[in-house]
Amino acid sequence: MRATYASDPRPEMLFEFIRDTLAGAQIHAQLGITYAEIGDIAGLNYSARSLVACTRAAVSTLADLNALRKVGAQTVGSPAEDQVREGGR
């Protein structure tokens, strides 16, 4: 079972969550385009709201990642700083 970033706030988990939510946003954006092209207002409403929800989740988690980076930067050479600098790998 995969850990959620809330229970495991390592940088790589945050990067993974952001990647996944942005991928979801991309899907909802593409669906929104399709719904707009075919004039489906219900589908357009759903996809637009879902796009916003995914984007908000990604931005919120990015704020957490930035906060973690600041904490790690206060301790020079800390594992958290190294992981953030390396892109969470």
Backbone hydrogen bonds in HBPLUS format (Angstrom, degrees):
<---DONOR---> <-ACCEPTOR-->    atom                        ^
c    i                          cat <-CA-CA->   ^        H-A-AA   ^      H-
h    n   atom  resd res      DA  || num        DHA   H-A  angle D-A-AA Bond
n    s   type  num  typ     dist DA aas  dist angle  dist       angle   num
A0007-SER N   A0004-THR O   3.14 MM   3  5.55 133.7  2.36 107.0 117.8     1
A0008-ASP N   A0004-THR O   3.04 MM   4  6.15 124.7  2.36 140.5 156.1     2
A0010-ARG N   A0008-ASP O   2.86 MM   2  5.72 136.7  2.05  92.1  90.2     3
A0013-MET N   A0010-ARG O   2.96 MM   3  5.38 128.9  2.22 111.5 124.8     4
A0014-LEU N   A0010-ARG O   3.15 MM   4  6.53 153.7  2.22 152.4 160.5     5
A0015-PHE N   A0011-PRO O   2.87 MM   4  6.14 165.6  1.89 160.1 163.3     6
A0016-GLU N   A0012-GLU O   3.00 MM   4  6.10 154.9  2.07 137.4 144.4     7
A0017-PHE N   A0013-MET O   2.94 MM   4  6.17 158.3  1.99 146.3 151.8     8
A0018-ILE N   A0014-LEU O   2.92 MM   4  6.15 165.3  1.94 155.0 158.9     9
A0019-ARG N   A0015-PHE O   2.88 MM   4  6.06 163.2  1.91 150.5 155.5    10
A0020-ASP N   A0016-GLU O   2.94 MM   4  6.15 162.0  1.97 149.2 153.9    11
A0021-THR N   A0017-PHE O   2.90 MM   4  6.14 161.1  1.94 153.7 158.6    12
A0022-LEU N   A0018-ILE O   2.90 MM   4  6.02 158.2  1.95 152.8 158.7    13
A0023-ALA N   A0019-ARG O   2.96 MM   4  6.13 146.5  2.07 143.3 152.8    14
A0024-GLY N   A0020-ASP O   3.02 MM   4  6.30 150.3  2.11 141.0 149.0    15
A0025-ALA N   A0021-THR O   2.89 MM   4  6.18 149.4  1.99 140.8 149.5    16
A0026-GLN N   A0022-LEU O   2.91 MM   4  6.14 152.1  1.99 142.7 149.7    17
A0027-ILE N   A0023-ALA O   3.08 MM   4  6.39 155.1  2.15 145.5 151.4    18
A0028-HIS N   A0024-GLY O   2.96 MM   4  6.26 163.8  1.99 152.7 156.8    19
A0029-ALA N   A0025-ALA O   2.84 MM   4  6.03 151.8  1.92 149.3 157.3    20
A0030-GLN N   A0026-GLN O   3.01 MM   4  6.23 162.3  2.04 148.6 153.0    21
A0031-LEU N   A0027-ILE O   2.91 MM   4  6.19 159.2  1.95 151.3 157.5    22
A0032-GLY N   A0028-HIS O   2.86 MM   4  5.98 150.9  1.95 140.7 149.1    23
A0033-ILE N   A0029-ALA O   3.00 MM   4  6.34 150.0  2.10 147.6 154.9    24
A0034-THR N   A0030-GLN O   3.12 MM   4  6.46 159.7  2.17 146.2 151.3    25
A0035-TYR N   A0031-LEU O   2.79 MM   4  6.10 164.8  1.82 157.2 161.3    26
A0036-ALA N   A0032-GLY O   2.88 MM   4  6.03 154.4  1.95 145.8 152.7    27
A0037-GLU N   A0033-ILE O   2.95 MM   4  6.17 154.1  2.02 147.5 154.7    28
A0038-ILE N   A0034-THR O   3.05 MM   4  6.36 148.0  2.15 150.3 158.5    29
A0039-GLY N   A0035-TYR O   2.95 MM   4  5.90 112.0  2.43 135.4 151.3    30
A0040-ASP N   A0035-TYR O   2.89 MM   5  4.98 156.4  1.95 148.9 150.3    31
A0039-GLY N   A0036-ALA O   3.31 MM   3  5.02 149.9  2.40  93.0 101.8    32
A0044-LEU N   A0040-ASP O   2.92 MM   4  6.08 154.3  1.98 147.7 155.9    33
A0045-ASN N   A0041-ILE O   2.87 MM   4  6.02 157.5  1.92 146.6 152.1    34
A0046-TYR N   A0042-ALA O   3.02 MM   4  6.25 166.8  2.04 150.8 154.2    35
A0047-SER N   A0043-GLY O   2.87 MM   4  6.02 169.8  1.88 152.6 155.8    36
A0048-ALA N   A0044-LEU O   2.93 MM   4  5.92 159.5  1.98 146.2 152.2    37
A0049-ARG N   A0045-ASN O   3.03 MM   4  6.16 163.9  2.06 149.8 154.2    38
A0050-SER N   A0046-TYR O   2.94 MM   4  6.08 155.1  2.00 148.5 156.2    39
A0051-LEU N   A0047-SER O   2.85 MM   4  5.97 152.1  1.93 143.7 151.4    40
A0052-VAL N   A0048-ALA O   3.05 MM   4  6.32 158.8  2.10 146.5 151.4    41
A0053-ALA N   A0049-ARG O   2.98 MM   4  6.21 157.9  2.03 144.8 151.0    42
A0054-CYS N   A0050-SER O   2.94 MM   4  6.17 163.4  1.97 152.1 155.8    43
A0055-THR N   A0051-LEU O   2.96 MM   4  6.14 160.3  2.00 148.3 154.3    44
A0056-ARG N   A0052-VAL O   2.84 MM   4  6.02 162.4  1.87 153.5 158.2    45
A0057-ALA N   A0053-ALA O   3.03 MM   4  6.21 158.0  2.08 146.1 151.9    46
A0058-ALA N   A0054-CYS O   2.99 MM   4  6.24 156.2  2.04 147.6 154.0    47
A0059-VAL N   A0055-THR O   2.91 MM   4  6.12 165.0  1.93 155.3 159.1    48
A0060-SER N   A0056-ARG O   2.87 MM   4  5.97 160.9  1.91 149.5 155.1    49
A0061-THR N   A0057-ALA O   3.03 MM   4  6.14 158.4  2.08 143.9 149.6    50
A0062-LEU N   A0058-ALA O   2.86 MM   4  6.05 146.1  1.98 143.2 153.5    51
A0063-ALA N   A0059-VAL O   3.01 MM   4  6.30 146.2  2.13 143.4 151.6    52
A0064-ASP N   A0060-SER O   3.17 MM   4  6.56 148.2  2.28 139.2 147.6    53
A0065-LEU N   A0061-THR O   2.87 MM   4  6.20 152.7  1.94 147.3 155.0    54
A0066-ASN N   A0062-LEU O   2.85 MM   4  6.12 156.0  1.91 148.6 154.8    55
A0067-ALA N   A0063-ALA O   2.91 MM   4  6.14 153.3  1.98 144.9 152.4    56
A0068-LEU N   A0064-ASP O   2.89 MM   4  6.14 156.2  1.95 147.8 154.4    57
A0069-ARG N   A0065-LEU O   2.92 MM   4  6.15 149.5  2.01 143.3 152.0    58
A0070-LYS N   A0066-ASN O   2.96 MM   4  6.26 152.8  2.03 146.2 152.9    59
A0071-VAL N   A0067-ALA O   3.00 MM   4  6.30 158.5  2.05 150.5 155.8    60
A0072-GLY N   A0068-LEU O   2.89 MM   4  6.09 159.4  1.94 147.0 153.2    61
A0073-ALA N   A0069-ARG O   2.78 MM   4  5.96 142.0  1.92 144.2 155.3    62
A0074-GLN N   A0070-LYS O   3.23 MM   4  6.45 131.4  2.48 137.9 148.4    63
A0074-GLN N   A0071-VAL O   3.24 MM   3  5.39 139.5  2.42  97.9 108.7    64
A0075-THR N   A0072-GLY O   3.16 MM   3  5.41 146.9  2.28 102.8 112.1    65
A0078-SER N   A0075-THR O   2.99 MM   3  5.52 138.7  2.17 150.0 144.2    66
A0082-ASP N   A0078-SER O   3.04 MM   4  6.32 163.4  2.07 156.3 161.1    67
A0083-GLN N   A0079-PRO O   2.91 MM   4  6.10 157.1  1.97 150.3 156.0    68
A0084-VAL N   A0080-ALA O   3.03 MM   4  6.24 161.2  2.07 150.2 154.8    69
A0085-ARG N   A0081-GLU O   2.93 MM   4  6.06 167.8  1.95 153.3 157.1    70
A0086-GLU N   A0082-ASP O   3.00 MM   4  6.09 144.3  2.13 141.0 150.3    71
A0088-GLY N   A0083-GLN O   2.60 MM   5  4.77 156.0  1.66 163.7 155.9    72
A0087-GLY N   A0084-VAL O   3.03 MM   3  5.16 159.6  2.07 109.6 113.2    73
